[in-house]
Amino acid sequence: MNVVFAELEKLKRYGMVKAGFLVTILAALYAFAPAFANDGVRKTFPLVMNNLLESNCIYFFPAMIVLIGGCMARREYTDDTLKNILTVPLPLQRLLLGKMAVLFLLTVGFSVLSFLLGTAFCFAAGLPDATLPILAEWLLRIVAGNVLVFVAVLPLTIVAALFVDSVYACTAVGFVYGFFASMESPILNYYPAKAVLILVDPQCGVGYDFVHYAAAPAALTLLAVLLASVLLFALLNPARALHPLKTTKKAARAKGW
């Protein structure tokens, strides 16, 4: 708990957290934009919330979670604070677990903010069907969806946190990883990013007669990812955590003639 509280104090100087707020706002705007489309579809609060759920899980939150998690660890190296932390002494695994716990709390916080922004946009536009039971249902769906995204990208987040030079590469992989969840195929029952939507999105697979999604394989897939993340964290050498990958230095040229 001391590690978690210390990490929460550090959030005030993390620029990536501000970027998370911006990404959450952009996700809400992106989800609300189809409400202005003149396509003959009745625009309702559940429709916008479903768009918000999909945009969070596919386009925005996978990359955002990996980026913030990696940068939280990277700051210990770039700010040259790691040498002070290790004199406590504090095991690197415990430090990284604290950062993952704070990242989980941030994911929940951004999820609630996303719901509030989407709801505010719907109320401002006067969209119907925003009753209290429906509000509660979609709040749970959006929070649960983003929490499951946290689980789905956890292996990437661990790699980004352990090897600071890989943060941006892992973020790019996270974006592509989430984007593939927008496709439709029976084999995606076992694709972690798609498994999130299968479990929380009531419209997932609706309208496609060539695909059938089931909750059981989706849940087993995410459970396997969680167990693999625990194993990955245990197997990777924590002594190399928060240090850049080794690079070959160029030989210094001799001065003079």
N, C-alpha and C positions, 0 to 999 in steps of 0.2 A: 504493500500500500504506500510506503514511503516513496518508492520508485515512481508509482503512478502519480502521486501528488506532485512530485518534482517535475515530471513530464508535463503535467497540466500547467504548472507555472511557466514552463518554457514555451508553451504555445503562443504566448504574447509576442514572441520575437520570431515566430515561424511565418515567413511570407507565404508558404504553401497553404497554410490554413486559410488565409485571405483568398488565395486562388480557389480553394474549395468552396467558399461562399459564392464566388463568381460563377464557378461551374454549376453549382446548384441552381442559381438564378437562371443561367442559360438553359439548363435542362427544363425548368418550369416554363420558360418562354417557348422553347421548342415544342413542348407537349401541348401548349395552349394554342399555338398558331393555327392548327387545323380547324379550330372552332370558328374561324372566319371564312373557311372554304365554302363556296356555294356548290356543293356536290349532291344536294338532295338528302343528305343524312341528317337526322334530327340531332342537334347538339345538346348534350346533357352533361351533368356533373360526372356521372360514372364514365362516360366516353372520354372526357379530358383526363380523369384520373387513370384510366387504362393506358392512355397515351403517355402519361407521366411515368407510370410504372415501367413501361417498355423502354422509354428513352433513358431512364435511370439505369436499368439493368443491362441494356445493350450498348449504349453509346457513351455514357458519361461516368458512371460510378466505377466500372472496372479499372479504367486507366487512372481515375482520380485517387482511388484507394491505394493502388500500387505506388503512385507518385508521392503521395503524402507520407506513406509508410517508409519508403526509401529515403526521402529527404529528411525525415525525423532522425534517422540513423546517420545520414550523411553530415548533418549539421555538427555532430560531435567531432567529426574529422576536420571539416572546413573551419569551424570555430576554435579548433585546437583545445577542446575541453575534455577530450577522452583521457588524457594523461592525468588530469585532476580527479576524474571520476574513479579511475582504477586505483587510486591511492586510498580509497575509503576503507577496505577494498570492496569492490562490487563486482561479482561475476558478470561477464558479458552476457551470458544467457539470461540472467535475471534482468539485466538492463534492457535487453531486446524484448523480453516478455512484457516488461512494463510498457514499452513503446507500442507493442501490439495491442495491449489492453486499452491504451489511450486511443489508438487508431480505431478500435472497435467502438469506443464511446463517441468518437467523432463521426463515425459512420451512422450511428443511431441519431446523433444530433442533426447531421445534414439531411437525414431521411425525414425527420420531423419538420425541419425547415422547408424541405421540398414540398411536403404535403400542405403546409400552411400557405406557401406561395401559390400553389395550384388552386387551393380553395379560395384564396383571396381573388385570384383572377376570375374564377368561376362566379363568385358572388358579384364582382364588379360588372361582369357581362350579363348577369341575371339568368344564368343557366338553371334549368329546372332539375328536380330530383335530388336536391341536396338535403336530405333528411338526416336527423341525428344518427339513426342506425347505419345509414349508408356512409356518413362521415366516419364513424368509428370503424366500419369494415375496411374502408380504403386507407385509413391511417395504419391499421394493422398490416394490410397487404403491402403497402409501400415500405414500412419499416422492416417487415419480414423479408421482402424481396432484396433490399439492400444489405441486410445482414447476411443473407445467403450468398450474395455477390461477394461479400467479404470472405466467406468461406471458399468460394469458387476460385478466387484469385490469391488465396493465402500462400500457396507455394511460390508464386511470382513475388509476392510481397516479402517473403522470407529471404529469397535470393537478393532482392533489391536492398534489403536491410543489412545483409551480411557482407555484400560486396558493393561498396559505394560507387564504384565505376560503372556498375550495371544498372543504375537507377533509371536512366532515360530509355535505355534499351528495353528494360522490363516494362516500362510504362507504354512504349509503343506496342510491345507484344500484348499487353493487357487490353489496349484499344482494339486490336485485330481479334483477339480472343473473344471479346464481348460482341464484336460486329458479326461474327459467324453465327451468333445465336439468333440473328434476324432471318436466317434461312429455315427452310422446312424440309425435314427428312426423317424417316423412322429411326435412323441410326443416332439422331440427335437426342434420343431418350437417354443416351449415355454420355452426352456432352455436358460438362458441368455448367457452363454458362447458360445453356438452353434448359438444363434441369431446373434452374432457378425459376424461369418463366413457367415451366410446366407445373410447378408447385404453387405459384402465387397468382398467375395470370389466368383469369377465367376465360379469356378469349384466345388462349394459346392453342393453335391448331384448328380453331373453328373456321369452317368454310373450305377445308382441304379434305378431299375424300381419299387421298392417297397416303395419308399419314395418320397414325394414332399414337397419342402420347399417354403415358401412364405414370401415376405418381410413385409407384413402388420402385421402378428402376431409377427414376430421377433422384429419389431420396437416397438410395443405395450409392449412387454415383457421388453425391455430395458428401456422404459419410466416408466414402473411400478417399476423397480428396482431403478431408479433414485428417484422417488417419495418416495419409501420405505426408501431409504437412508436418505433423508431429514427428514422424520418422525422419523427414528431411532436416528438421531443426536439430534433432538429436545426432544425426550423422555428420552434418557439416561441421568443420573445425571452427569452434567459436574464437580461437586465438587469432584468426584472420579477419574477424568481424570488424567493421568500421574502418578498415584499412583499404587503400586502393590496390587494385591488382598490380602485380609487378610488371614494370615496363622496362624495356632495354634502353639504357641511357647511351646517348651518343658520346663517343670519345672526344675529349676536349682537344682542340687543335693547339699545337705549340705556338707560342708567341714569337714574333720576330722572323727573321729570315730562315 
